[in-house]
Amino acid sequence: MNTAGDRALHAWGYSDTKFILHADRTVELTGSRYDICGARMPSFLPFVESSLGVSLELSALREPPPRSAPEPRQNAAFQAALAAEFPASSYSIDAETRLVHSHGQATASEIYPVLYGSLPRVVDMVFFCAAERDAERIVALALEHDVCLVPFGGGTNVTGCLLAPDDTRMVVSVDMQRLDRVEWINGNNRQVCAGAGITGRALEEELRRAGFTTGHEPDSIELSTLGGWISTNASGMKRNRYGAIENIVDSVTVVTPKGKLTTLGQFPRQSVGVQVKDVLFGSEGNFGLITKAVLRIRELPAVQAHQSLVFPDEKHGVAFLFELASSSLLPASIRLVDNLQFRFGLALKAAPDRRARWLSALQKLLIQRVKRIDPAQMVVATIGMEGSAAEVRAQQATLRELAARHRGFFAGASNGKRGYNLTFAIAYIRDFLTQLNVLGETLETTLPWDRLLAIVQQVQAEALQIHRDFALPGKPFLSYRITQLYASGACVYFTYGAYMRGVSDPGRVANEAEDRLRRAIVAGGGAVSNHHGIGKLRSELLASVLPPIHADMIRAIKHSVDPSNVFGARNGVFSTPFTQ
């Protein structure tokens, strides 16, 4: 069963975990789920104010007004058929339930409207799928009664996939989270079969008890689901060792309007012509309901270790990653953060005691006097290593040797572990800062090595231009981190934010800012997305880079399995830019 606990209704994460402001201007993360929970952070607000060049208005955190949803559209015949086959607990037209299932986690286009405004369309019903037979029947009934279905997993999508389409039909969100069981584990063949609604955390906990892991660890592992990973073509922090989702999944079962399909997957590899399975990676709910999948698993590593590296500046850090990318001894995870993001990490600490202050002073002395590094330019990599003791020693040796060529040096395992674990807690910052009128978003992409730093500079310049064009207060926050390595490039996350107190229609401005930054990435030679997908929000960019024949081939597949467009979410190549 899922072990997610109580989820926040609309914001990120869990209801027991959020950043709060104290009267003394310290900030605290409530709950006990993460290492930084319970610590009073005196540097948090000063860092935010310095980075944005503003004084935050703290007299009252902005509270969302009461929410409401429009009356659902009715389809009497469909609803009567549903009532005849399923208990009342299998579906709902409750307003809050429908709102929760009408958005993902994109800040300006989904979270801001649902909290402080209104969504353009809300689903008319939520159906809770508890078995594969349920999936088959809901698809059959939707086809018979001309109803639109939108699959829903963990609700963490950030590309607008879950936004209700502008459809005149009754739109039903199909919640797959009750399909959350591991059906079997085959240790001899190193495979597991699990329901599409299982969260990453629940899947890993069950596998760990049997001595295995998938190695798939996205930042959203606590909340996102197996079906969501497949439908968005996801990738995780340990891709260097275990691969992305397409390298981990052997077989997928999907229910379409033309029937149930289980893709071939009983062998580790086979050549049988075009693989239908590959079409489902990145399908974004356009073809059917993914109900389960068979994944490859690995024995738990004998050793897990952390480390961190300091480099004098981004050029040296990126050059190190470029050389490391061609090594056969890549660590499971390595993430290089720029100076701004490094300093933000420091701001997420409790007030130091005397010993901590002494150690900090000693570290600064080492960095400035001995290593001759400017703290305002330095960048830091956090590293996670896995494998046998010999493998981890070899990875350590490789890292040390390559780092030395680029003026880098080890900065300690504790710093590396803290940086790795911070990943899961920092997502909550978005919702706290939104209450303080700071709107922002993360933008992930893949950049080629030979253009990486140039594109970073172009995006930074565009952020400044956006600030001038909209006459926004202070200055923009634009930071980046490099999270996954490939032979020809790297996955880069940009984090953008701007103070919008007093700005007319801040949601619209934030949306336009995000769109312009993405266009700057693509214009410079970056990918539309590395692993979050396209959805509705990035479809215009996809339309500008995708050859027409590519879109035509995908549409032909769609027409063959769903000619009535039961799955009318209109994501990716089925969105407005492709159909005008």
N, C-alpha and C positions, 0 to 999 in steps of 0.2 A: 504493500500500500504506500501511497505518497506520504512523506513525512514533512511536508512543507510548513505546517502550522498555519496560523491565521494570516492571510494575505491582506495587504492594504487594498482598499477598494479600487482606487484609481492611481495612486502614487506608486512609486517603485517599492518592491520588497514586502516586508512584513509589518503588520500593524504595531508591533511592540518595538519597532526600531525606527528612530527618526532623529535628526539633529534638532536640538532645542537651544534656545538662547537664555542665558542667565542674566540677572540684574547687573552683575559685575562685568558684562560683555564677554564672558567666556562662553564657549560653545561645547555641547556634549552630545554624543551619540548614545541614545537610550538603549535599554535591553542588555543582553549579554551574548549576542551571537558572534561578535567580532572582537578582535584583540583590542581595538581602540574604544570599545564601549565603556562608558562610565568615567572616562578621563575628561577633566576640564581642560579645554584648549584655549589658552589666553592669546595665542598668536593667530588664530583662525581669522577673526574679523580684521585685525590690522593688515594681514596679508591680502585679503580680498580687497580692502579699501585702497591699499597701495597699488595693487595690480590694476585696478579699474580707474584709479585716479579720482575717486569720489569719496564723500562721507556718506555712509549708508544711513538711511532713516530707520532707526531701530525702535522708535516709540511704540510701534505696534506692528507685529508681523501681519502681513496681508492674509486674511482668512477668506476661504472660498464662500460665496453666497450659497443658499440652498439650491440644490440641483433639481431639475425636472426633465422629464422625457415626454415627447409627444405621444399621443395615443397610438397604439400599434395598428398597422394595416391588417385587415382581416381577410382570411380565405376560409370561408365557412366549411367548404367540402374537405379541405385539407385538415382543418382543426377537428372536424368530426371523425375523420379517419384516424387521426392521431390518438384521439380519446378512446377510440374503439380498440386500439392495439396496445397502448402504453398507459401505465399508471400516471396520475397527476404529477408525481414527483419527477417524472422524466422530462418535463418541459415547464417553461415559465414565461409569463408576459409581464412580470413585475418590473416596474420602471427602473429601479436601481440595478437589477440583474441585467436588464437589456443595455443599460448605459455601460456597465463594466465590460460587456462583450462587444461594444461598438468602437473600441479604440485599443491601440497598443501603447507604446511608451515613447513615441517621438514627442519632444517637448512642445514646440510651438504649434504644431499641426494637430496634436491629439491631447496631450495632458493639459496644456493651457486652456484650450477651448472647453474641455469637459469640466475643469475646475472653476474657471472664471468667465465662461461665456456659454456657448452651446455648440454642439456638433451639428454639421449640416444634415446628417441622417442618422437615425438610430435603428438598430435591428428591431424587428417586430416580435420576435420570439427567440428564446434560447432553448435548445434541445440538448439534453445531457446523455451522451452515448455511453452506455455501460457494457456493451458487448458488440462483437463483430456483427452479430445478427441485427442488432439495433441499427448499425450503420447501413446495412443492406436495405432494411425496411424504410428508414428515413429518406434514403436516396430514391427508392422506388416510389414512395408517396409524393416526394417533391416533383419527380418527373411526371407523375400522373396528374397532379393538380397545379402544375406550373408555378412552383415555388423556387425561390433562389436560396441556395445554401452557401454559407461562408464558414469554413473550418476554423476552429479556435483551439489553441493548445495552452501554453502557459501565459499568454498575454504580454510577452516581452518584446514583441516585434516593434521595430523602430522605423519601418518604411511605409506605413499606412496600409499594410496588407489587411488589417482587421477593420479598417474603416468601412462602414456599410456603403455599398455602391448606390449610386443614384438610379434606382430601379423601381419601376411601377409595381412590380410583383411584391408579394409578401417576402421579406428577407428574414431567414432563420439562421442564427449562429449555432453551429454544432460544436458543443463543448466536448472535447475528447479526453478530458482529464480523468474520467472514471476507468478508462482503459489503461490502468496503471500497474499492471502486474508483470513480473518476470515469469514467462511460461515455462522455460527450461534453460538450464545451463549445461552445455556439453564440454567438459574440461578436456576430453581427449582430442576433440576437433577445435578447441578454443573458440567456441561460438556461444552466443546467448540470444534467446528470442524474447522480446519484450513488447508490451503494448505501447502504442504510439503516445499515450497520455502520460507515461511515466516521466517524472522529472529526472534531470541528470543526477542530482544528489541522491534520490531514492534508488536509482539504478546502480550507482557506484557503491552505495552502502550495502546493497544485497550482493553485488559481485565481490566486494571486499571480504564479506563473510565466507565466501567460497574460495578466496585467494586470488581473485582476478580483478582486472580493470579494463575499461575500453580505452582509457587515456584521453578521451574527449572531454575537455574542460573549458568551455566558454565562460566568459565573465558572468553569464547569467545561469550558471549550472544549477543553482538552487531552485530556480523558477521555471526555466525553459524546458521543453519536452522533446522527446525523441522524434515525434512527428514534425515538430517545428524545426528541428535541426535539418531534417531531410528536405522539407519544403522550402527552406531558405538557403540550402547549400552551405551550412555553417562550418566554421572552423574554430579551434580553441587554442588556449595558451600553450598546450603541449604538442602542437602540430609537428614541431621539428622531429619529435620521436615517434609519434603515433599516427600522424597524418591527419587530414581533414575528414569531414564526415563521409565524403565519397570514397575514401580509402578504408573506412571502418565498416561500412554497411555491405553485407553480402546479398541480402534479399529484402524486398519490400512487398507488403500486401496493401493493396489500395482498392477501395470500392468505388466504382465509376457507374454512371448511368447505363453503361453497356454490360455491367457485371463486375464480379470480383476478379482481380488479377494478383497473382503471386509471382514475382519475377524469379528467374532462375538464380539459385544461389547455393546449391548443395556442394559445389566445388570451389576451391580457393580462386580459381581462374578458369575460364573456358572461352573458346572462340566459336560463337554460334551466330555470327552476324551482328547486326545492330542490337545493342542492349537497351531494352525498354526501361530498365532500372535507371539508367543515366538520365532519362527524360524527367524522372521524378525529383531529382536534385535541383532545387530552385523552382519547382512547379508552383509554389506560392498559392496553393488551394484552388488552382484553376481546373484540375482534372478529376478530383475525387477526394475521398476521405482516406488518408493513410491510417491503417488500423494497427499494424505491427511491423516489426522488422527483425531480421537476424543480423547481429553484429559480430565482428571479430573481437576477441578479447585476448589479453595478455596476462601472464602471471604477474602478480604484484612485484614491483622491483625490490630487490634485497636491500637497497640503500636509496634513500632520498636525502639530498643535501642542498643547501642554499649557499649563495655567495653574492657578493656585489663588487662592482668595478667602478672606479672613478677615472674619467678622462678630462683633459684640460679644456676641451671645447667640443662642439658638435662635429666638426670636421674630423677630429681624431676618433671620436666615438663611432661615426658612420664608417670611416675607413676600416676600423677594427671589425665591425659587423660584416662588411663586404668580404673581408678575408675569411672570417669565420664561416660565412655561408657556404663556402666550397669545401669545408672540412667534413670528414667522415665522423667526427667526434662532437657533433652539435649537442649542447645540453637540451633537455626536454623543453625548457622555456628560457628565453632571454628577452628582456624588455629594456630598451634604452629610453630614458626620459630626458627631455631638454631641461635647461636650467630653471625655467619658470615652474615646470611641473615638479622638479626636484625640491624647490623651495616650498611649494605647496605641501608636499609630503612632510616637510619639517614642521609646517604650521599645524599639522594634525597630530600634535604631541601634547601631552600634559606638561604643566610647568615643571622644569627640571629641579631636582634636589641638588644639594651641594656637590655630591660626587658626579652627577650627570653634567653639571656646569663645568666642573674641572676637566672631565673627559672631553667635553665639547671644545673647550679652549685648547686642549692639547691637540685635538684633531685639526682644528683650524691652523695651529702653528705648523703642524706637519704638512698640511696642504699648501700653505702660503710660503713658508720659509724653506722647507726641505724639498717639496715637490715643485715649488714655484708655479702654482696653479692659482688663477684668479677665481675665488668662490662665485663671482658673478657670471662666470663663463662655463664653469665645469658642468659636465653631464654625468649621469650615473646609470649603470645597467644593473638590474636585479636578475638573478639567475637561479633556476631550479634544475637540478641534475638528478637523474634517475638511472638505475641499472644495477649491475653487480658492483661489488666494492672495487674491482679492477677497472670497470668501465668508468665509474665516477672519478677514480684517481686519474685516469687517462684524460677525461674531460677537464678536470682541474688543471692538469699540466698543459693541455692545449690552450686553455683560456689564459693562463699565466704567460705562456710564451708569446701568444699573439698580442695580448694586451701590452706587453712590454715594448713591442715594436711601434706602438701608437701612444706611448707615454701614459699608459693605463696601469693601474695597480689595484690589487684586492683591497676592499674596504670592510670586509667582515661578513660572516654568515648571518649574524643577527639582522644586519641592515638588509640583506637580501631576502630573508624570510619575511621581515616586516613589509618590505615593498611588494612582495608577492601577495601577501594576505590583505594588504590595503585595497587591492583590486575589488574585492567583494563588498567593501564598506563605502567606497567613495561614490558609488551610484546614488546613494541617498542624499548626497550634497545637492544635487540638482533641485530636488523638491524644496529643500530649505532655502536655497538662494532664490528660487522663484517667488517665495513668500516675501523676500526682500527686494523684489522688482529686478532681479538679475535673471535674464533669460539666456539660455545657451544650449548647445548641442554638441555631441561628438560626431565626427565625420570620419569614417574609416575608408581606406582606399589601398590600392597597390601601386607603388611608385617604382620605376626602373632605377637601378643604381646610378646610372650616369646622369639622371635628372633629379634625383631625390632632393638634394639641398636647394637646387634652383626652384623646384616646384614649391618647397616649403617657403621660400622667400616670396614667391608670387602670391601664395595664399596669405601670408602675413601682410603684404602690401594691399591686397584686396580687402582685408579686414579693416585696415586703416581708412581705405577709401569709402567703405560702407559707413564707417563712423562719421566721416565728413559729410557724405551725401545725405544722411538722415539727421545730422546735427545732434548726435547722441551725447549724453553727458560723459565727461571723463575720457577714458580711452578703452579700446577693446582688450579683452583677454584672449590670446591666441597661443596655445601651447601644443606640443606634439610629442608622441612617443612612438617608437618603432617596436612592433610586437611579434612579428613572425618573419622568418628569413627564407628566401628562395634564391636559387642560383642567379636569376636575372633581376631580382628586385626585393622589395620588402613591403609588408603591411604596415601602414602608418595610420595612427589615430590622431586627428586634430581635435582639440577641445576649444570651443569658442564660447565666449560669453560677453554680454554687454549690459550695462545698467540702464534701465528703461523707465525709471520713475519720472512721471510727467510727460512721457512720450505718448502721443496719440496712437491708439490701436497697436500696442506693443506686440501682440501676437502676429499681426500682419508683417510688421517690421522684422521680427525675428525670423519669420518664414522666408522673407525676401533675402535676408542676410545669409541664411543657410543655403538657399538656392544659388546665390552668387558665389559663395565660397566653393560649392561643389562644381560649379561651372569653371571656376579658376583652376581647380584640380584637374578636371578633364581637359581643359584647354592647354594645360601645361604638359600633358602626356600621362596623367594618372588614370586609374581605372574608376569606373562609376562606383564600384563596390568590390571589396575583397571577400566579405562573407555575410553581410547583413541582407543582401539582396536588393530588389528593385521596388516591389510593391507598387503603390500609386505615386509616392512622393518623388521617386527618381526616374519615373517612366519617360519623362520628356528628355532627360539626358540619354537614356538608353536608346530612344528613338533616333537621336542624332549620331549615334556611333554604331548601331546595329545594321548590317546589310539587310535590305528588304527581303531577300530570299531566306534569310535566317528566320525572320518573323513569320514568313509564309509557311515554312516547314512546321513551325511550332503550332500555328493555327490549324494546319491540316491534321495534326495529331489530335488536337482539341476537338475538331469537328468529328473525328472518327469515334471518339469515346463519349463525347458530350454535345451532340448536335443541337440539343434544345437549350444549351447554356444553363443547365441547372446550377453549375458552379460558376456563378456570375460575379465573382469578387472583383473582376477587372483589374487584376494585378499584372505587372510586367508588360508583355507585348499585347495584352488584351485591354490595356487602359486606353483612355481617350486619345493620347497623342498618336496611337497606332491605328485608330478607327475613324478618325475624322476624314 
